[in-house]
Amino acid sequence: MELTLLVIGCSVIIGVVAGVFVHRTVLGKRQEGAVSKAEKLLEEAANKAEQARRDLMTETKEEIFRLRQEVDRETKERRNELQRTERKLEQKEENLDRKLDNVTKREEELRQKIEDAKHKIDGISQKERELVSRLEEIAQLSRDEAKSMLLAEVEAEANHLIGLRLKELEEKARREADRKAQEIISVAIQRCSVDFTSEIAVSVVQIPSDEMKGRIIGREGRNIRTFETLTGVDLIVDDTPEAVTLSCFDPIRREVARLSLERLIQDGRIHPARIEEIIEKTQRDVDVQVMEAAEEALLETGIKHMHPELARLIGQLRFRASYGQSALHHSLEVSHISGLLAAELGLDEGLARRAGLLHDIGKAVDHQVEGPHATIGADIARRYNESPEIINAIASHHEDEEPQSIYALLVSAADAVSASRPGARRESLDAYVKRLEKLEDIAKSFDGVNKAFAIQAGREIRVALSPETTDEGSMQKLAYDIARRIESEMKYPGQIRVTLIRETRVVDYAK
């Protein structure tokens, strides 16, 4: 048994050794084959790389050769171009040299001609002076005197002809008046429109005694500070006896402040809480007054369907004034006049009244918005969808824009009539006197005027002429010149009539 096991173990060992030997033999052969195969592959790869390198070198040499040929060709072309440019420049230089020589010769010739001309001019001037001297001796007049006489005669003749021509043109225009009635009336009255800038910005409130001033100011100024803060108005307490002043450019705020202060003085209880209560109540009352004024204006003019905000602005014009004239009353008057003119001309009377009522709507907010009130009013009307005719009438009634319809001309005419009628606007005495003096000074500044008198409150200027220095032909031209001078140098409502008077009186006595 043990012998059998030993034999089996030896057999196993021998088998294992034989297997290992056989395996190593096979592996060796395979390794040798792989090595030889790898060497062949490496040799082939080296051959291919060498062939690729030779091919690349060949292509590179060909590309370099080609590029070199192109560079040589371009260089040759540029060299040829430079040679052609050099030849052109040389030719131009030669031409310029020739022209320069010609110019030099011509300058020399011109210089010689100028010198000759100067000598001739000097000779002519000398002869002219000799002739003038002989003429002065013959005429017994100097050159300046003769020139003055000639100019005076020419001017007199020209004034005479111009006056006759103006008279002829006026007669022709008068003959055509019926055919151009609408345009002449509208344009003529429109020329009377004037801008005004003086506005009321202060209100004076009477108080029972100067002791009330201290109560209005309050302890450490708390009452006056509260009043000014809530109303937005400056309350001025100065040395004026029994009066205080309210200053503000907003007419509504100034009116609220005035009514509130009067109620506080009447009530007697002046403290911050009471001030706030009175101002709130007064604000509501003023709002009611604004809407009532707007409703009355719309009812009086027969205008319907107006935007509430636009109507509110119309009501605010009640507290706006210009030269003492109420802006709302002025707008109502312009509305009525525009309607009457439209009715006479066969136009839409309602549209004309509406445009006249809204023409100064910009004055309700011109203290808050920059710009002319006509432009502001046109923007407001455009915002609330008014018609283009009304917008243009508002914008053009002070010539800020060109009128584009007959209604714009009617509103401008009605505005001028309302502003210029007697008593419509208040003017200070100093300004009135200065305006009359300037009117007379303008008339007196013309030659031939002896005296000038402003009459009819400055609406007419009477000019007395010297009969020795003027004639009937030049009077029309002189009146025209005076009128145009007044238009350009003065501002005035309405129109000013210029009347010229020239008379010759001969006196003798029978003895």
C-alpha positions as CSV (number, residue, x, y, z in Angstrom):
1,M,0.0,0.0,0.0
2,E,2.7,2.4,0.9
3,L,4.6,1.3,-2.2
4,T,1.6,2.1,-4.3
5,L,1.3,5.6,-2.8
6,L,4.9,6.2,-3.3
7,V,4.7,5.2,-7.0
8,I,1.6,7.5,-7.4
9,G,3.4,10.4,-5.8
10,C,6.5,9.9,-8.0
11,S,4.3,9.7,-11.0
12,V,2.6,13.0,-10.1
13,I,5.9,14.7,-9.5
14,I,7.3,13.5,-12.8
15,G,4.1,14.6,-14.6
16,V,4.3,18.1,-13.0
17,V,8.0,18.4,-13.9
18,A,7.3,17.3,-17.5
19,G,4.4,19.7,-17.8
20,V,6.5,22.6,-16.6
21,F,9.2,21.8,-19.1
22,V,6.8,21.5,-22.0
23,H,5.1,24.8,-21.0
24,R,8.4,26.6,-20.9
25,T,9.4,25.2,-24.3
26,V,6.2,26.4,-25.9
27,L,6.5,29.8,-24.3
28,G,10.0,30.3,-25.5
29,K,9.0,29.5,-29.1
30,R,6.1,31.9,-28.9
31,Q,8.3,34.6,-27.4
32,E,10.9,34.3,-30.2
33,G,8.1,34.5,-32.8
34,A,6.7,37.7,-31.2
35,V,10.1,39.3,-31.1
36,S,10.8,38.6,-34.7
37,K,7.4,39.9,-35.7
38,A,7.9,43.1,-33.6
39,E,11.2,43.7,-35.2
40,K,9.6,43.3,-38.7
41,L,6.9,45.8,-37.7
42,L,9.5,48.3,-36.4
43,E,11.5,48.0,-39.6
44,E,8.4,48.6,-41.7
45,A,7.4,51.6,-39.6
46,A,10.9,53.0,-39.9
47,N,10.7,52.6,-43.6
48,K,7.3,54.3,-43.9
49,A,8.5,57.2,-41.6
50,E,11.6,57.7,-43.8
51,Q,9.4,57.7,-46.9
52,A,7.0,60.2,-45.4
53,R,9.9,62.4,-44.3
54,R,11.3,62.4,-47.8
55,D,7.9,63.2,-49.3
56,L,7.4,66.0,-46.8
57,M,10.8,67.5,-47.6
58,T,10.0,67.3,-51.3
59,E,6.6,69.1,-50.8
60,T,8.2,71.7,-48.6
61,K,10.9,72.5,-51.1
62,E,8.3,72.8,-53.8
63,E,6.2,75.2,-51.7
64,I,9.3,77.3,-50.8
65,F,10.2,77.5,-54.5
66,R,6.7,78.5,-55.4
67,L,6.5,81.2,-52.7
68,R,9.9,82.5,-53.7
69,Q,8.7,82.9,-57.3
70,E,5.6,84.8,-56.1
71,V,7.7,87.1,-54.0
72,D,10.0,87.7,-56.9
73,R,7.1,88.5,-59.1
74,E,5.5,90.9,-56.7
75,T,8.8,92.6,-56.0
76,K,9.4,93.0,-59.7
77,E,5.9,94.5,-60.1
78,R,6.3,96.9,-57.2
79,R,9.7,97.9,-58.5
80,N,8.1,98.7,-61.8
81,E,5.3,100.6,-60.2
82,L,7.8,102.7,-58.2
83,Q,9.7,103.5,-61.3
84,R,6.5,104.6,-63.0
85,T,5.6,106.8,-60.0
86,E,9.0,108.3,-60.0
87,R,8.7,109.2,-63.6
88,K,5.3,110.8,-63.0
89,L,6.7,112.8,-60.0
90,E,9.6,114.0,-62.1
91,Q,7.2,115.1,-64.8
92,K,5.0,116.9,-62.3
93,E,8.0,118.7,-60.8
94,E,9.0,119.8,-64.3
95,N,5.5,121.1,-64.9
96,L,5.4,122.9,-61.6
97,D,8.7,124.5,-62.3
98,R,7.4,125.8,-65.6
99,K,4.2,127.0,-64.0
100,L,6.2,128.7,-61.2
101,D,8.2,130.5,-63.8
102,N,5.1,131.6,-65.6
103,V,3.5,132.8,-62.3
104,T,6.6,134.8,-61.4
105,K,6.6,136.4,-64.8
106,R,2.9,137.3,-64.5
107,E,3.4,138.7,-61.0
108,E,6.1,140.9,-62.3
109,E,3.8,142.0,-65.1
110,L,0.9,142.7,-62.8
111,R,3.1,144.6,-60.4
112,Q,4.2,146.8,-63.2
113,K,0.6,147.3,-64.4
114,I,-0.5,148.2,-60.8
115,E,2.2,150.8,-60.5
116,D,1.1,152.2,-63.9
117,A,-2.5,152.2,-62.7
118,K,-1.5,154.0,-59.5
119,H,0.2,156.7,-61.5
120,K,-2.8,157.1,-63.7
121,I,-5.2,157.2,-60.6
122,D,-3.0,159.8,-59.0
123,G,-3.2,161.9,-62.2
124,I,-7.0,161.5,-62.4
125,S,-7.4,162.3,-58.7
126,Q,-5.3,165.5,-59.2
127,K,-7.5,166.4,-62.2
128,E,-10.6,165.6,-60.2
129,R,-9.5,167.9,-57.4
130,E,-8.8,170.7,-59.9
131,L,-12.2,170.2,-61.5
132,V,-13.9,170.2,-58.1
133,S,-12.1,173.3,-57.0
134,R,-13.2,175.1,-60.3
135,L,-16.8,173.9,-59.8
136,E,-16.8,175.1,-56.2
137,E,-15.5,178.5,-57.4
138,I,-18.1,178.7,-60.1
139,A,-21.1,177.5,-57.9
140,Q,-19.8,179.2,-54.7
141,L,-20.6,176.0,-52.8
142,S,-18.4,173.4,-51.1
143,R,-18.6,169.8,-52.0
144,D,-20.3,168.8,-48.7
145,E,-22.8,171.6,-49.1
146,A,-23.7,170.5,-52.6
147,K,-24.0,166.9,-51.5
148,S,-26.3,167.9,-48.6
149,M,-28.5,169.9,-51.0
150,L,-28.7,167.1,-53.5
151,L,-29.6,164.5,-50.8
152,A,-32.2,166.8,-49.3
153,E,-33.9,167.3,-52.7
154,V,-33.8,163.6,-53.5
155,E,-35.2,162.7,-50.0
156,A,-38.0,165.3,-50.4
157,E,-38.9,164.0,-53.8
158,A,-38.8,160.4,-52.5
159,N,-41.0,161.2,-49.5
160,H,-43.4,162.9,-51.8
161,L,-43.6,159.9,-54.2
162,I,-43.8,157.4,-51.3
163,G,-46.6,159.4,-49.7
164,L,-48.5,159.5,-52.9
165,R,-47.9,155.7,-53.4
166,L,-49.1,155.0,-49.9
167,K,-52.2,157.1,-50.4
168,E,-52.9,155.2,-53.6
169,L,-52.4,151.8,-51.9
170,E,-54.7,152.8,-49.1
171,E,-57.4,153.9,-51.5
172,K,-57.1,150.6,-53.4
173,A,-57.3,148.6,-50.1
174,R,-60.4,150.6,-49.2
175,R,-62.0,149.7,-52.5
176,E,-61.4,146.1,-51.9
177,A,-62.6,146.1,-48.2
178,D,-65.9,144.4,-49.0
179,R,-64.2,141.5,-50.7
180,K,-61.7,140.9,-47.9
181,A,-63.9,141.8,-45.0
182,Q,-63.3,138.7,-42.9
183,E,-59.5,138.7,-43.2
184,I,-59.1,142.5,-42.8
185,I,-61.3,142.6,-39.6
186,S,-59.6,139.6,-38.0
187,V,-56.1,140.6,-38.8
188,A,-56.5,144.3,-38.0
189,I,-58.0,143.7,-34.6
190,Q,-55.5,141.0,-33.9
191,R,-52.7,143.6,-34.2
192,C,-54.0,145.2,-31.0
193,S,-53.2,142.2,-28.8
194,V,-50.5,142.9,-26.1
195,D,-48.8,140.6,-23.5
196,F,-49.1,141.6,-19.8
197,T,-46.9,140.3,-17.0
198,S,-47.9,142.3,-14.0
199,E,-49.8,140.1,-11.6
200,I,-51.3,140.4,-8.1
201,A,-49.1,138.3,-5.7
202,V,-50.1,139.8,-2.3
203,S,-53.2,140.3,-0.3
204,V,-53.7,142.7,2.7
205,V,-55.8,141.6,5.7
206,Q,-57.1,144.2,8.1
207,I,-56.8,143.5,11.8
208,P,-58.7,145.2,14.6
209,S,-55.6,146.3,16.5
210,D,-51.8,145.8,16.5
211,E,-52.2,143.6,19.6
212,M,-53.6,141.0,17.2
213,K,-50.3,140.8,15.5
214,G,-48.7,139.2,18.6
215,R,-51.5,136.6,18.8
216,I,-51.1,135.8,15.1
217,I,-47.4,135.2,15.6
218,G,-47.9,133.2,18.8
219,R,-45.5,132.0,21.4
220,E,-42.1,131.7,19.9
221,G,-43.7,132.0,16.4
222,R,-45.6,128.7,16.5
223,N,-48.9,130.1,15.2
224,I,-47.3,131.9,12.2
225,R,-45.1,128.9,11.4
226,T,-48.2,126.6,11.5
227,F,-50.2,129.0,9.3
228,E,-47.4,129.3,6.7
229,T,-46.7,125.6,6.6
230,L,-50.4,124.6,6.1
231,T,-51.2,127.3,3.5
232,G,-47.9,127.6,1.7
233,V,-48.2,131.4,1.9
234,D,-45.8,133.9,3.4
235,L,-47.4,135.8,6.3
236,I,-45.7,139.2,6.6
237,V,-46.2,141.0,9.9
238,D,-44.4,144.4,9.7
239,D,-44.9,148.0,11.0
240,T,-48.0,148.6,8.8
241,P,-50.7,149.7,11.3
242,E,-53.6,147.3,11.7
243,A,-52.8,145.2,8.7
244,V,-50.8,142.1,7.7
245,T,-49.7,141.0,4.3
246,L,-50.1,137.6,2.6
247,S,-47.7,136.9,-0.3
248,C,-47.9,134.0,-2.7
249,F,-48.0,133.5,-6.5
250,D,-50.7,130.8,-6.2
251,P,-54.0,132.7,-6.2
252,I,-55.9,129.8,-4.7
253,R,-53.5,129.4,-1.8
254,R,-53.5,133.1,-1.2
255,E,-57.3,133.2,-1.2
256,V,-57.5,130.2,1.2
257,A,-55.0,132.0,3.5
258,R,-56.9,135.3,3.4
259,L,-60.2,133.7,4.3
260,S,-58.7,131.6,7.0
261,L,-56.9,134.5,8.6
262,E,-60.0,136.6,8.5
263,R,-62.0,133.8,10.2
264,L,-59.3,133.3,12.8
265,I,-59.3,137.0,13.6
266,Q,-63.0,137.0,13.9
267,D,-63.1,133.8,16.0
268,G,-60.3,135.1,18.3
269,R,-59.0,131.6,19.1
270,I,-55.6,131.4,17.4
271,H,-53.6,128.3,18.1
272,P,-52.1,125.5,15.9
273,A,-55.0,123.1,16.3
274,R,-57.6,125.8,15.5
275,I,-55.5,127.1,12.6
276,E,-55.5,123.6,11.0
277,E,-59.2,123.2,11.5
278,I,-60.1,126.6,10.0
279,I,-57.7,126.1,7.0
280,E,-59.2,122.7,6.2
281,K,-62.7,124.1,6.3
282,T,-61.7,127.1,4.2
283,Q,-60.1,124.9,1.6
284,R,-63.3,123.0,1.2
285,D,-65.3,126.2,0.8
286,V,-62.9,127.6,-1.8
287,D,-63.1,124.3,-3.8
288,V,-66.9,124.8,-3.8
289,Q,-66.5,128.4,-4.9
290,V,-64.2,127.2,-7.7
291,M,-66.7,124.7,-9.0
292,E,-69.6,127.1,-8.7
293,A,-67.7,129.7,-10.7
294,A,-66.9,127.1,-13.4
295,E,-70.6,126.0,-13.6
296,E,-71.8,129.6,-13.8
297,A,-69.3,130.3,-16.6
298,L,-70.3,127.3,-18.6
299,L,-74.0,128.1,-18.1
300,E,-73.5,131.7,-19.1
301,T,-71.6,130.8,-22.3
302,G,-73.9,127.8,-23.1
303,I,-71.0,125.3,-23.3
304,K,-71.7,121.7,-22.6
305,H,-69.7,118.5,-22.1
306,M,-66.5,119.8,-20.6
307,H,-64.0,117.7,-18.7
308,P,-64.3,118.2,-14.9
309,E,-60.6,119.0,-14.5
310,L,-60.8,121.6,-17.3
311,A,-63.9,123.1,-15.7
312,R,-62.0,123.3,-12.4
313,L,-59.2,125.3,-14.0
314,I,-61.8,127.7,-15.4
315,G,-63.2,128.2,-11.9
316,Q,-59.7,128.9,-10.6
317,L,-59.4,131.8,-13.0
318,R,-61.8,133.6,-10.7
319,F,-58.9,134.3,-8.3
320,R,-56.4,135.2,-11.1
321,A,-56.0,138.8,-12.1
322,S,-53.9,140.8,-14.6
323,Y,-53.7,144.6,-14.4
324,G,-56.6,144.5,-12.0
325,Q,-58.8,142.6,-14.6
326,S,-60.3,139.3,-13.4
327,A,-59.0,136.5,-15.6
328,L,-62.4,134.7,-15.5
329,H,-64.4,137.8,-16.4
330,H,-61.9,138.5,-19.2
331,S,-62.3,134.9,-20.5
332,L,-66.1,135.3,-20.4
333,E,-66.0,138.6,-22.3
334,V,-63.6,137.0,-24.9
335,S,-66.0,134.1,-25.2
336,H,-69.0,136.4,-25.9
337,I,-67.1,138.6,-28.3
338,S,-65.7,135.5,-30.2
339,G,-69.2,134.1,-30.5
340,L,-70.6,137.4,-31.8
341,L,-67.9,137.7,-34.4
342,A,-68.4,134.1,-35.5
343,A,-72.2,134.7,-35.8
344,E,-71.6,137.8,-38.0
345,L,-69.2,135.8,-40.2
346,G,-71.5,132.8,-40.5
347,L,-69.2,130.5,-38.5
348,D,-69.7,128.0,-35.7
349,E,-70.7,130.2,-32.8
350,G,-70.4,127.5,-30.1
351,L,-66.9,126.5,-31.2
352,A,-65.8,130.2,-31.1
353,R,-67.3,130.7,-27.6
354,R,-65.6,127.6,-26.3
355,A,-62.2,128.7,-27.7
356,G,-62.6,132.2,-26.2
357,L,-63.5,130.8,-22.8
358,L,-60.4,128.5,-22.8
359,H,-57.9,130.9,-24.4
360,D,-56.4,131.9,-21.0
361,I,-56.7,128.5,-19.2
362,G,-53.0,128.3,-18.9
363,K,-53.0,131.3,-16.4
364,A,-54.6,129.0,-13.9
365,V,-51.4,127.0,-13.6
366,D,-48.7,129.3,-15.0
367,H,-47.3,129.8,-11.5
368,Q,-46.6,126.1,-11.3
369,V,-45.5,125.3,-14.9
370,E,-42.7,127.2,-16.8
371,G,-43.5,128.7,-20.1
372,P,-45.9,131.2,-21.7
373,H,-49.5,130.7,-20.6
374,A,-50.7,130.3,-24.2
375,T,-48.4,127.3,-24.7
376,I,-49.4,125.8,-21.2
377,G,-53.0,126.3,-22.0
378,A,-52.7,124.5,-25.4
379,D,-51.0,121.6,-23.7
380,I,-53.8,121.3,-21.2
381,A,-56.5,121.5,-23.9
382,R,-54.6,118.8,-25.9
383,R,-54.4,116.6,-22.7
384,Y,-58.2,116.7,-22.3
385,N,-58.9,116.0,-26.0
386,E,-60.1,119.4,-27.2
387,S,-60.5,120.0,-30.9
388,P,-57.4,121.1,-33.0
389,E,-59.1,124.4,-33.7
390,I,-59.4,125.2,-30.0
391,I,-55.9,124.1,-29.3
392,N,-54.5,126.3,-32.0
393,A,-56.6,129.3,-31.0
394,I,-55.2,129.0,-27.4
395,A,-51.6,128.6,-28.6
396,S,-51.7,131.4,-31.1
397,H,-53.6,134.1,-29.3
398,H,-50.3,135.8,-28.3
399,E,-48.5,134.8,-31.5
400,D,-46.6,131.9,-29.9
401,E,-47.7,129.9,-32.9
402,E,-49.1,130.7,-36.3
403,P,-52.9,130.8,-36.5
404,Q,-54.2,127.9,-38.6
405,S,-58.0,128.7,-38.6
406,I,-60.3,131.6,-38.7
407,Y,-61.3,130.8,-35.1
408,A,-57.7,131.5,-33.9
409,L,-57.9,134.9,-35.5
410,L,-61.3,135.6,-33.9
411,V,-60.0,134.7,-30.4
412,S,-57.0,136.9,-30.9
413,A,-59.2,139.8,-32.0
414,A,-61.7,139.3,-29.1
415,D,-58.8,139.1,-26.6
416,A,-57.4,142.4,-27.9
417,V,-60.9,144.1,-27.8
418,S,-61.5,142.9,-24.2
419,A,-58.1,144.0,-23.0
420,S,-58.1,147.4,-24.7
421,R,-61.6,148.6,-24.0
422,P,-61.8,151.6,-21.6
423,G,-61.7,150.6,-17.9
424,A,-60.8,147.0,-18.6
425,R,-57.3,147.1,-17.1
426,R,-55.8,149.2,-14.4
427,E,-52.5,151.0,-14.9
428,S,-50.4,152.9,-12.4
429,L,-50.3,156.7,-12.7
430,D,-46.5,156.7,-13.1
431,A,-46.6,154.1,-15.9
432,Y,-49.5,156.0,-17.6
433,V,-47.6,159.3,-17.5
434,K,-44.4,157.8,-18.8
435,R,-46.3,156.1,-21.6
436,L,-47.8,159.5,-22.7
437,E,-44.4,161.2,-22.5
438,K,-42.7,158.5,-24.6
439,L,-45.5,158.7,-27.1
440,E,-45.0,162.5,-27.5
441,D,-41.2,162.1,-27.6
442,I,-41.4,159.6,-30.4
443,A,-43.5,161.9,-32.5
444,K,-41.2,164.9,-31.8
445,S,-38.1,163.0,-32.8
446,F,-39.1,163.3,-36.5
447,D,-38.0,166.2,-38.7
448,G,-40.6,168.7,-39.6
449,V,-42.6,168.2,-36.3
450,N,-43.3,171.3,-34.3
451,K,-45.4,169.9,-31.5
452,A,-47.0,166.6,-30.5
453,F,-49.9,166.0,-28.0
454,A,-51.1,162.7,-26.6
455,I,-54.9,162.8,-26.2
456,Q,-57.8,160.5,-25.4
457,A,-55.9,158.8,-22.6
458,G,-53.0,158.0,-24.9
459,R,-55.1,156.4,-27.7
460,E,-54.4,159.2,-30.2
461,I,-51.4,161.4,-30.9
462,R,-51.9,164.8,-32.6
463,V,-48.8,165.9,-34.5
464,A,-48.5,169.6,-35.7
465,L,-46.1,169.9,-38.7
466,S,-44.1,172.8,-39.9
467,P,-45.5,173.9,-43.3
468,E,-42.1,175.2,-44.4
469,T,-40.3,171.9,-44.2
470,T,-43.1,169.4,-45.1
471,D,-45.6,169.0,-48.0
472,E,-48.8,167.1,-48.5
473,G,-47.0,164.3,-50.4
474,S,-44.6,163.5,-47.5
475,M,-47.3,163.6,-44.8
476,Q,-48.6,160.1,-45.5
477,K,-45.0,158.7,-45.3
478,L,-44.4,160.6,-42.1
479,A,-47.6,159.2,-40.5
480,Y,-46.6,155.7,-41.5
481,D,-43.1,156.1,-40.1
482,I,-44.4,157.4,-36.7
483,A,-46.9,154.6,-36.4
484,R,-44.3,151.9,-37.1
485,R,-41.9,153.5,-34.6
486,I,-44.6,153.5,-31.9
487,E,-45.3,149.8,-32.7
488,S,-41.7,148.8,-32.4
489,E,-40.8,150.8,-29.2
490,M,-43.9,150.8,-27.1
491,K,-46.3,148.3,-25.4
492,Y,-49.9,149.5,-25.1
493,P,-53.4,148.0,-25.1
494,G,-55.5,148.5,-28.2
495,Q,-54.4,150.9,-30.9
496,I,-53.1,154.4,-31.2
497,R,-54.3,156.8,-33.8
498,V,-51.7,159.0,-35.4
499,T,-53.1,162.3,-36.8
500,L,-50.9,164.8,-38.6
501,I,-51.9,168.5,-38.9
502,R,-50.3,170.9,-41.4
503,E,-51.7,174.3,-42.1
504,T,-50.5,177.6,-43.5
505,R,-51.8,180.9,-42.1
506,V,-51.4,184.2,-43.9
507,V,-52.2,187.3,-42.0
508,D,-52.4,190.9,-43.3
509,Y,-54.0,194.1,-42.0
510,A,-56.1,196.6,-43.9
511,K,-55.3,200.1,-42.8
